[in-house]
Amino acid sequence: MRRLGTLRRLGRGVKLLGKLLLVVLAVTASLAAWGMYRTPLERPAGPPVVNDVTGLNATAVARVLTPTTTAEIVAAVRDHPGPISVGGGRYSMGGQTATDGALQLDLRRFNRILAFSATDKTITV
């Protein structure tokens, strides 16, 4: 009898210890998840990436310039020592408009009408 009582008390102690360990595990897991969620993830800044319409040809370039004047283009071409690539509407497929490590001229904002002649049926943009 005495032995049976001791085993029961031991069994209750093991159950209590198991429950305590489950609570500690749950609190630890919750705090770890909260810490991962709340900690800002800082990634080192990489080079700018240019892509075409397919999204399959990501190309790391040295710099992207979005000029709005001819003078900006002239200065950029004059000052950049390496390769230069030009992108218009970026509707190409196959990555033809970007070059690794190049100065990328994004001409999507370079879109003004410079001259229009209804009689000659011409437009200069």
C-alpha positions as CSV (number, residue, x, y, z in Angstrom):
1,M,0.0,0.0,0.0
2,R,2.7,2.4,1.0
3,R,4.5,1.7,-2.2
4,L,1.4,2.4,-4.3
5,G,0.9,5.7,-2.5
6,T,4.5,6.7,-3.2
7,L,4.1,5.8,-6.9
8,R,0.9,7.8,-7.2
9,R,2.6,10.9,-5.6
10,L,5.6,10.4,-7.9
11,G,3.2,10.1,-10.9
12,R,1.4,13.3,-9.9
13,G,4.8,15.0,-9.5
14,V,5.9,13.9,-13.0
15,K,2.6,15.1,-14.5
16,L,3.0,18.5,-12.8
17,L,6.6,18.7,-14.0
18,G,5.4,17.9,-17.5
19,K,2.8,20.6,-17.4
20,L,5.3,23.1,-16.1
21,L,7.7,22.2,-18.9
22,L,5.0,22.7,-21.5
23,V,4.2,26.1,-20.1
24,V,7.9,27.1,-20.2
25,L,8.2,25.8,-23.7
26,A,5.1,27.7,-24.9
27,V,6.2,30.9,-23.3
28,T,9.7,30.5,-24.7
29,A,8.4,29.8,-28.2
30,S,6.0,32.8,-28.0
31,L,8.8,35.1,-27.0
32,A,11.1,33.9,-29.7
33,A,8.4,34.3,-32.3
34,W,7.6,37.8,-31.0
35,G,11.3,38.7,-31.1
36,M,11.7,37.5,-34.7
37,Y,8.6,39.5,-35.7
38,R,9.6,42.7,-33.9
39,T,13.3,42.7,-34.9
40,P,13.9,44.8,-38.0
41,L,15.7,43.0,-40.7
42,E,18.4,45.1,-42.2
43,R,19.9,44.0,-45.4
44,P,23.0,45.6,-46.9
45,A,22.1,47.9,-49.7
46,G,23.0,46.3,-53.0
47,P,23.3,47.8,-56.5
48,P,20.1,48.9,-58.2
49,V,18.5,46.3,-60.3
50,V,16.9,46.8,-63.7
51,N,14.5,44.3,-65.2
52,D,12.5,44.0,-68.4
53,V,8.7,43.3,-68.8
54,T,9.1,39.6,-68.3
55,G,10.7,40.0,-64.9
56,L,13.1,37.2,-65.7
57,N,16.2,39.3,-66.5
58,A,17.2,41.2,-63.4
59,T,20.4,43.0,-64.0
60,A,22.5,44.8,-61.4
61,V,23.6,48.2,-62.7
62,A,25.9,50.8,-61.3
63,R,23.4,53.6,-61.3
64,V,19.9,54.4,-62.7
65,L,19.4,57.9,-64.1
66,T,15.9,59.1,-65.1
67,P,16.6,62.2,-67.1
68,T,14.1,64.8,-68.2
69,T,16.4,67.0,-70.3
70,T,19.0,66.5,-73.0
71,A,21.6,68.3,-70.8
72,E,21.2,65.6,-68.1
73,I,21.9,62.9,-70.6
74,V,24.9,64.6,-72.1
75,A,26.4,65.2,-68.6
76,A,25.8,61.6,-67.5
77,V,27.3,60.1,-70.7
78,R,30.3,62.5,-70.4
79,D,30.9,61.7,-66.7
80,H,30.3,58.0,-66.6
81,P,33.5,56.0,-67.2
82,G,32.0,52.6,-67.9
83,P,29.3,51.1,-70.1
84,I,26.0,52.9,-70.6
85,S,22.6,51.2,-71.3
86,V,19.4,52.8,-72.4
87,G,15.9,51.7,-71.5
88,G,12.8,53.1,-73.1
89,G,9.4,51.7,-72.2
90,R,11.0,48.5,-70.8
91,Y,8.7,46.3,-72.9
92,S,11.6,44.3,-74.3
93,M,11.9,40.6,-73.5
94,G,15.3,39.1,-73.1
95,G,17.2,41.7,-71.1
96,Q,18.5,43.7,-74.0
97,T,18.1,47.1,-72.4
98,A,20.4,46.6,-69.4
99,T,24.1,45.8,-68.9
100,D,25.8,44.6,-65.8
101,G,27.6,47.4,-64.0
102,A,26.4,50.1,-66.4
103,L,24.8,53.5,-66.1
104,Q,21.2,52.8,-66.9
105,L,19.4,55.7,-68.6
106,D,15.7,55.2,-67.9
107,L,14.0,57.3,-70.6
108,R,10.4,56.7,-69.5
109,R,10.1,60.3,-68.2
110,F,12.0,61.7,-71.2
111,N,8.7,62.1,-73.1
112,R,8.0,65.7,-74.3
113,I,6.7,66.9,-77.7
114,L,9.3,69.2,-79.0
115,A,7.7,70.1,-82.3
116,F,4.5,69.4,-84.2
117,S,3.5,70.3,-87.7
118,A,0.0,69.5,-89.0
119,T,0.8,70.6,-92.5
120,D,4.0,68.5,-92.8
121,K,2.4,65.7,-90.7
122,T,5.5,65.4,-88.5
123,I,6.0,65.3,-84.8
124,T,9.4,65.5,-82.9
125,V,9.4,64.0,-79.4
